[in-house]
Amino acid sequence: MPVWGYGLLNCDSERSLARLIPLLADNELAKRERAVVALGYMGSTAAVAKEKVATALSNSTNEQEKRLIEWCLREIAGE
């Protein structure tokens, strides 16, 4: 688990979102993917991040990452 992941364990959803959303634009693929997975598992609680997740999807050139982000968007929408 990355160091920032341990910080999330002690955060409420608002603080978790504040830590995860900036990672969607990180230069490192692994960080972006971890943030997308965490947001996806948050489901509708991550609705405030939906626009940023959609932006990450449009900026991605990696097919695996795109599929992961699409999954995240479905989870946020409650599908």
ABEGO torsion letter per residue (X at the ends): XBAAAAAAAABBAAAAAAAAAAAAABABAAAAAAAAAAAAAAEAAAAAAAAAAAAAAAABABAAAAAAAAAAAAAAAGX
